[in-house]
């Protein structure tokens, strides 16, 4: 039983670190808006 609890604690800590990393990325990194263009062939428009 102690090995199960140890495993669950380690998985919980790793999950918390991943969650904290995602929150840090959201808080400190801001994307730069830019214009996007994509060409579409006329054959795809006629469908």
C-alpha positions in Angstrom: 0.0 0.0 0.0 2.8 2.6 0.7 4.1 2.1 -2.8 0.7 3.0 -4.2 0.5 6.1 -2.1 4.0 7.1 -3.1 3.1 6.5 -6.8 0.0 8.7 -6.5 1.9 11.4 -4.7 4.6 11.5 -7.5 2.0 11.5 -10.2 0.1 14.3 -8.4 3.3 16.4 -8.0 4.2 15.9 -11.7 0.6 16.9 -12.7 0.8 20.0 -10.5 4.2 21.0 -12.1 2.8 20.6 -15.6 -0.3 22.7 -14.6 1.9 25.4 -13.0 4.1 25.4 -16.2 1.0 26.0 -18.4 -0.2 28.8 -16.1 3.2 30.4 -16.3 3.2 30.3 -20.1 -0.3 31.9 -20.2 0.7 34.6 -17.7 4.1 35.6 -19.1 3.9 35.0 -22.8 1.8 37.2 -25.0 1.4 36.3 -28.7 2.1 38.9 -31.3 -1.0 39.5 -33.5 -0.2 39.4 -37.2 -2.2 39.3 -40.5 -2.8 35.9 -42.0 -3.5 35.2 -45.7 -4.1 31.9 -47.4 -4.8 31.3 -51.0 -7.6 29.1 -52.1 -7.8 27.5 -55.5 -10.8 28.4 -57.7 -11.7 24.7 -57.9 -12.4 24.5 -54.2 -14.7 27.6 -54.4 -16.9 26.1 -57.1 -17.9 23.0 -55.0 
